[in-house]
């Protein structure tokens, strides 16, 4: 159910994860490496990367393979 919502609102979730990534990067640089902000930042950036890849493939129609 949540994945259907993310797929239907992909630009929204790209924005949310981008903001979360920047916020967590700022928190990590402010508080240092001893906190888990770096781990959360890496996770948010991985999700952001996957969403951007999915958005870039939207509407892509592969070329037909030549008949043998």
N, C-alpha and C positions, 0 to 999 in steps of 0.2 A: 504494500500500500504506500509506504513512504517512497519507494523507488519510482512508482508511477507519478507521484507528486514531483519528485526531482526531475524526472524526464519531461514532464509537461512544463515545468518552470525552470529550465536549465539556466537561462541568463540570470535569474534571481539567485540561484544557488552558486553560480560562478561569482557573483558579486559578494555574497555572504562569505564564501570561503576565502576570497581575496582579502576582504576586510579582516577576517579572522587571522589570516596568515600574517598580515602586516601588524596587527595588534599583538599577536603572540611573539613576533620578532622583536617588537619594541619592548615588551615585557621581559623577554630573555636578555636583551642588551641592558636593561635597567637593573634587573635583579641578579644577573650573573648566571653561571652555568650550573649551579647547584640545585636549581629548581627544575621542574618538569616542563617548563615553557618551551624548551627546545624540542622535546619529544612531541608535544602538541602542535608546535609550529610545523614540524616535519610532516606530521599526519595531515594537517590542514592543507599543506602545499601538495601532498600526494593526491588528495581528493580533488584539489583545484586542477591539477594536471590531468587527471582522468576526465573531469568534466569538460575541460577545454578540448581534449582529444575527441570526446564524443560529440561535442558541438561542431568541431571541424569536419567530422565525417557525416554530419546530418545532410541529407539530400544527395549524397554521393551515389552515383549510379556507375557500377563497374562496366568497363568495356566488355562487349561480348567476345568470347573466345572464338577464334577462327575454326570453322568446321574442318575436320580432317578428311 
